[in-house]
Amino acid sequence: MAPTKSRNILERLGSGEVIIGDGSYVNTLEKRGYVKAGNYTPEASVENPSAVEELAVEYARAGADITQTFTFYSRDVGTPEDVKLTCLEINKASCEIAKKVSDEWGTIVAGGIIQTAAFKLTRDKADVQAELREGLEVLIENDIDLIIVEYFRNIVEMEWAIELALSYGKPVAAKCV
């Protein structure tokens, strides 16, 4: 049975609680043979979901208050040629795993969005936010508790991502590379 702590990160932070995240899915799963170096795509969420779930449980058991979805880009432009899965298939499976672990362990579910191909191509805010919206849709449909805006190399693009993420009414955390 899951602990009865609130999944509202803002309430918990407001009460003075220190929130501990999980992380290093890519590197840890690569070392375990489930992620290919160079590609670093999370197809393991579909191909080896038990490995991803096991790692998420390990983090929760170690004290993590957050279970992050092992999601990927917004569009298939980032998947290597040998990956036959779509980003949507990968991201749905990743959300299902995170929600399952959250239900069992009472953790906050966080999903992330990252830099876009659109920014490199057009540097147009509407194009960037359209791409980011695709990545956010699966997270919102799965009712995640927290949006993480991460791995952005350009502060303008990151600001556009934060602006869009806030429009969904969820707490947002952000970090640059």
C-alpha positions as CSV (number, residue, x, y, z in Angstrom):
1,M,0.0,0.0,0.0
2,A,1.3,3.4,-1.0
3,P,2.2,6.0,1.7
4,T,-0.4,8.7,2.1
5,K,1.8,11.7,1.4
6,S,0.4,14.4,-0.9
7,R,1.5,14.3,-4.5
8,N,1.3,18.1,-4.6
9,I,4.9,19.2,-4.7
10,L,4.0,22.8,-3.9
11,E,2.2,21.9,-0.7
12,R,5.0,19.7,0.4
13,L,7.7,22.3,-0.4
14,G,5.5,24.9,1.3
15,S,5.5,22.9,4.5
16,G,9.3,22.8,4.5
17,E,9.7,19.2,3.3
18,V,12.8,18.4,1.3
19,I,11.8,16.6,-1.9
20,I,14.2,14.1,-3.4
21,G,14.1,13.3,-7.1
22,D,15.2,10.2,-9.0
23,G,17.4,10.2,-12.0
24,S,20.1,8.6,-14.2
25,Y,17.7,6.3,-16.0
26,V,19.7,6.5,-19.2
27,N,23.1,5.9,-17.7
28,T,22.0,3.2,-15.3
29,L,19.9,1.4,-17.9
30,E,22.8,1.6,-20.4
31,K,25.1,0.0,-17.9
32,R,22.5,-2.7,-17.5
33,G,22.3,-3.3,-21.2
34,Y,18.9,-1.8,-21.9
35,V,19.8,1.5,-23.6
36,K,22.2,1.9,-26.5
37,A,25.1,4.3,-26.0
38,G,25.0,7.0,-28.6
39,N,21.2,6.8,-29.2
40,Y,20.1,7.0,-25.6
41,T,16.5,6.5,-26.5
42,P,14.1,5.1,-23.9
43,E,12.7,2.3,-26.1
44,A,13.3,0.1,-23.1
45,S,10.0,1.4,-21.7
46,V,8.3,-0.7,-24.5
47,E,10.8,-3.4,-25.1
48,N,11.9,-4.0,-21.5
49,P,9.3,-2.3,-19.2
50,S,10.2,-4.5,-16.2
51,A,13.8,-3.1,-16.3
52,V,12.5,0.5,-16.3
53,E,10.0,-0.3,-13.6
54,E,12.6,-2.1,-11.5
55,L,14.9,0.9,-11.6
56,A,12.1,3.3,-10.7
57,V,11.2,1.1,-7.7
58,E,14.9,1.1,-6.7
59,Y,14.9,4.9,-6.6
60,A,11.6,5.0,-4.6
61,R,12.9,2.4,-2.2
62,A,16.1,4.5,-1.8
63,G,13.9,7.5,-0.7
64,A,13.1,9.3,-3.9
65,D,9.9,11.3,-3.6
66,I,9.6,11.8,-7.4
67,T,9.3,9.1,-10.1
68,Q,10.2,10.6,-13.4
69,T,8.8,9.3,-16.7
70,F,11.4,7.9,-18.9
71,T,10.1,9.9,-21.9
72,F,11.7,11.1,-25.0
73,Y,11.5,13.8,-27.6
74,S,8.2,15.3,-28.8
75,R,8.6,14.1,-32.4
76,D,10.0,11.1,-34.1
77,V,12.8,13.2,-35.6
78,G,15.1,12.1,-32.7
79,T,14.6,8.4,-32.9
80,P,17.5,6.4,-34.5
81,E,16.7,4.6,-37.8
82,D,16.9,1.2,-36.0
83,V,14.2,2.2,-33.5
84,K,10.8,1.1,-35.0
85,L,8.7,2.6,-32.2
86,T,7.2,6.1,-32.3
87,C,7.9,8.7,-29.6
88,L,4.2,8.5,-28.7
89,E,4.4,4.7,-28.1
90,I,7.6,5.1,-26.0
91,N,6.2,8.1,-24.0
92,K,2.9,6.4,-23.3
93,A,4.6,3.3,-22.0
94,S,7.0,5.4,-19.9
95,C,4.1,7.3,-18.3
96,E,2.3,4.0,-17.5
97,I,5.4,2.7,-15.8
98,A,5.9,5.9,-13.7
99,K,2.2,6.0,-12.7
100,K,2.3,2.3,-11.6
101,V,5.4,3.0,-9.4
102,S,3.8,6.1,-8.1
103,D,0.6,4.3,-7.2
104,E,2.7,1.7,-5.3
105,W,5.1,4.0,-3.6
106,G,3.2,7.3,-3.3
107,T,5.7,9.3,-5.3
108,I,5.1,12.4,-7.3
109,V,5.1,11.7,-11.1
110,A,7.2,14.1,-13.1
111,G,7.5,14.3,-16.8
112,G,10.0,16.2,-18.8
113,I,10.2,18.2,-22.0
114,I,13.5,19.0,-23.7
115,Q,15.0,21.2,-26.4
116,T,13.4,21.1,-29.8
117,A,14.5,20.6,-33.4
118,A,12.2,23.5,-34.3
119,F,14.4,26.0,-32.4
120,K,17.5,24.9,-34.4
121,L,15.5,25.1,-37.6
122,T,13.4,28.2,-37.3
123,R,13.9,29.9,-34.0
124,D,10.2,30.7,-34.2
125,K,8.3,30.7,-30.9
126,A,5.1,29.2,-32.4
127,D,7.0,26.4,-34.0
128,V,8.9,25.6,-30.8
129,Q,5.8,25.6,-28.7
130,A,3.9,23.5,-31.2
131,E,6.6,20.8,-30.9
132,L,6.8,21.1,-27.2
133,R,3.0,20.8,-27.0
134,E,3.2,17.4,-28.7
135,G,5.5,16.2,-25.9
136,L,3.4,17.7,-23.2
137,E,0.1,16.1,-24.4
138,V,1.0,12.6,-23.4
139,L,2.2,13.8,-20.0
140,I,-1.0,15.8,-19.4
141,E,-3.2,12.9,-20.7
142,N,-1.5,10.8,-18.0
143,D,-2.1,13.4,-15.3
144,I,1.5,13.8,-14.2
145,D,2.0,15.9,-11.1
146,L,5.0,18.0,-12.2
147,I,6.5,19.2,-15.5
148,I,10.2,19.4,-15.8
149,V,11.7,21.6,-18.4
150,E,15.3,20.3,-18.9
151,Y,18.3,20.0,-21.1
152,F,17.9,23.3,-22.9
153,R,21.0,25.0,-24.3
154,N,19.3,28.3,-25.1
155,I,17.6,30.4,-22.5
156,V,15.1,31.9,-24.9
157,E,13.9,28.5,-25.9
158,M,13.7,27.5,-22.3
159,E,11.7,30.5,-21.4
160,W,9.2,29.6,-24.2
161,A,9.0,26.1,-22.8
162,I,8.4,27.3,-19.3
163,E,5.7,29.7,-20.5
164,L,3.9,26.8,-22.3
165,A,4.4,24.3,-19.5
166,L,2.8,26.8,-17.0
167,S,-0.3,27.1,-19.2
168,Y,-1.2,23.5,-18.2
169,G,-1.8,24.5,-14.6
170,K,0.8,22.1,-13.2
171,P,3.9,22.9,-11.1
172,V,7.0,23.4,-13.3
173,A,10.7,22.9,-12.5
174,A,13.4,23.9,-14.9
175,K,17.1,23.2,-15.3
176,C,19.7,24.2,-18.0
177,V,22.5,22.0,-19.3
